[in-house]
Amino acid sequence: MKYKNKEEFEKANMFGMGQPNDNYAQYFIGNSFLNFLVNPGETPIFMANVTFEPECRNNWHIHHAKSGGGQILICTAGEGWYQKEGDKPVSLKEGSLVYIPTGTKHWHGAKKDSWFSHISIEVPGTKTSNEWLDPVLDNYYNSLN
């Protein structure tokens, strides 16, 4: 379900918006918010609810790992996009699940006309890192339907 109205979206966003995602703002077009679901450093897994305002998306990026690794997205509220390099964009809504293998160049974010949240789970691995790349350009993003 699309949510243009922030107040209506917040009622549906069961895992909470959290705080502005200031530490990673340079890798996003638009505003995103981060609500940790586990305490980073205290558990062997990273899990947070990431919220995107309408039109917000992250840059192309790759999750690297020597072994294991990757990312899982569980979409919880609103509507968004996921795209793996070389594939067509995939429309996401509540209940959508995306597994992103290690080494896959991709991006994800909200649709133009909806707030969007997903739980981001970083799959445990050895020597994991994220490589942030170029932004998803406005002219391309705005062409998505």
C-alpha positions as CSV (number, residue, x, y, z in Angstrom):
1,M,0.0,0.0,0.0
2,K,1.3,3.4,-0.9
3,Y,1.6,6.1,1.8
4,K,2.2,9.7,0.7
5,N,1.1,11.0,4.1
6,K,3.8,10.6,6.8
7,E,1.3,10.3,9.7
8,E,-0.6,7.4,8.0
9,F,2.6,5.7,7.1
10,E,3.9,5.9,10.7
11,K,0.8,4.0,11.9
12,A,1.6,1.2,9.5
13,N,5.4,1.2,10.1
14,M,5.3,-1.3,13.0
15,F,9.1,-1.3,13.6
16,G,9.4,2.4,13.9
17,M,11.1,5.1,12.0
18,G,14.0,5.7,14.3
19,Q,16.5,8.5,13.9
20,P,17.8,10.3,10.8
21,N,20.4,8.1,9.1
22,D,23.1,10.9,9.3
23,N,26.1,8.6,9.2
24,Y,25.1,7.3,5.8
25,A,23.3,10.3,4.4
26,Q,26.1,10.8,1.8
27,Y,25.1,7.5,0.2
28,F,21.4,8.4,-0.1
29,I,19.3,10.8,-2.3
30,G,16.7,12.1,0.1
31,N,16.2,11.4,3.7
32,S,16.4,8.0,5.4
33,F,15.9,6.9,9.0
34,L,17.4,4.0,10.9
35,N,15.9,2.1,13.8
36,F,18.2,-0.6,15.2
37,L,16.3,-3.8,16.1
38,V,19.3,-5.3,17.8
39,N,22.2,-3.6,19.5
40,P,25.1,-3.3,17.0
41,G,28.2,-5.1,18.4
42,E,26.2,-7.1,21.0
43,T,24.8,-9.7,18.5
44,P,26.4,-11.5,15.6
45,I,23.9,-10.0,13.2
46,F,23.0,-6.5,12.1
47,M,19.3,-5.9,11.9
48,A,17.6,-2.5,11.5
49,N,14.4,-1.0,10.1
50,V,15.3,1.4,7.4
51,T,12.7,4.0,6.4
52,F,12.9,6.1,3.2
53,E,10.8,9.2,2.5
54,P,9.2,9.4,-0.9
55,E,11.8,9.5,-3.7
56,C,14.6,8.5,-1.3
57,R,17.0,5.8,-2.5
58,N,20.5,4.6,-1.7
59,N,23.4,4.6,-4.1
60,W,24.4,1.6,-6.0
61,H,26.4,-0.5,-3.6
62,I,28.0,-4.0,-3.1
63,H,28.2,-6.1,0.0
64,H,31.5,-7.9,0.0
65,A,32.7,-10.8,2.1
66,K,35.4,-13.4,2.0
67,S,32.8,-16.0,2.9
68,G,29.1,-15.7,3.8
69,G,27.8,-12.2,3.8
70,G,25.1,-10.6,1.7
71,Q,21.9,-8.8,2.7
72,I,18.2,-9.7,3.2
73,L,15.5,-7.1,2.9
74,I,12.0,-7.7,4.5
75,C,9.6,-5.0,3.3
76,T,7.3,-4.0,6.1
77,A,5.4,-0.8,5.1
78,G,4.8,1.3,2.0
79,E,6.2,0.7,-1.5
80,G,9.7,0.8,-3.0
81,W,12.1,-0.5,-5.5
82,Y,15.0,-3.0,-5.6
83,Q,17.3,-3.4,-8.6
84,K,20.2,-5.7,-9.2
85,E,22.7,-4.5,-11.9
86,G,21.7,-5.9,-15.3
87,D,18.1,-6.7,-14.2
88,K,14.9,-4.7,-14.4
89,P,13.8,-2.9,-11.2
90,V,11.5,-5.0,-8.9
91,S,8.5,-3.3,-7.2
92,L,8.4,-3.9,-3.5
93,K,5.5,-3.8,-1.0
94,E,4.7,-5.1,2.4
95,G,5.7,-8.7,2.6
96,S,8.2,-8.6,-0.2
97,L,11.5,-10.4,0.6
98,V,14.8,-9.9,-1.2
99,Y,18.0,-11.9,-0.8
100,I,21.0,-10.1,-2.1
101,P,24.1,-12.3,-2.5
102,T,27.6,-11.1,-1.7
103,G,29.1,-9.3,-4.6
104,T,25.8,-8.1,-6.1
105,K,25.8,-4.5,-7.3
106,H,22.3,-3.1,-6.4
107,W,20.2,-0.3,-5.0
108,H,16.9,0.0,-3.1
109,G,14.6,2.8,-1.9
110,A,11.1,4.3,-1.9
111,K,8.9,4.9,-4.8
112,K,8.3,8.5,-5.9
113,D,4.8,8.6,-4.3
114,S,5.2,6.5,-1.1
115,W,7.1,6.2,2.1
116,F,8.8,2.9,2.4
117,S,10.4,0.7,5.2
118,H,12.3,-2.5,5.1
119,I,14.2,-4.5,7.7
120,S,17.8,-4.8,6.6
121,I,19.6,-8.0,7.8
122,E,23.3,-8.2,7.1
123,V,24.1,-11.9,6.7
124,P,27.1,-12.8,8.9
125,G,30.3,-13.5,7.1
126,T,34.1,-13.1,7.3
127,K,35.8,-9.9,6.2
128,T,32.5,-8.2,5.3
129,S,32.4,-4.6,4.0
130,N,30.2,-2.4,1.9
131,E,31.4,-0.6,-1.2
132,W,29.3,2.5,-1.9
133,L,29.2,3.5,-5.6
134,D,27.4,6.0,-7.8
135,P,24.0,7.4,-7.1
136,V,20.8,6.3,-9.0
137,L,20.3,9.3,-11.2
138,D,17.1,11.4,-11.1
139,N,16.3,10.9,-14.8
140,Y,16.6,7.1,-14.5
141,Y,14.7,6.9,-11.2
142,N,11.9,9.2,-12.4
143,S,11.4,7.0,-15.4
144,L,10.4,4.0,-13.2
145,N,6.7,3.1,-13.2
